[in-house]
Amino acid sequence: MKTFLVEIKETVTRIIEVKSDSSDKAVNLVRDLYMCQDLMLSREDISDVEFKEYIKGPIDEKSKQILKIIEYMYEDEQRHYEENDIPPNGHIYLSIKRLKELI
């Protein structure tokens, strides 16, 4: 079975009514409220959701070399991680695994 990456993109939208001297000041006021987390968008504000296959671009030379190192370390650290009866929470294997997913 193959593995695929799927991108999920949500668009959240809310219309806020603001009294102000100008539209620029109104926009700045709402921006400030949002940035200070006094105004939070939620699931009810979702206006659109898109799903599509995520296709990574070509890998540059630097990324290829990093990936080789990660592959080398991944198997060894995975074995070490799985040998523990109770694997430690911050084990380096978890970071290597995540990095491998990102590249």
Helices and strands as residue ranges (DSSP letters): E 6-12, H 23-35, G 43-45, E 46-53, H 61-83, H 92-102
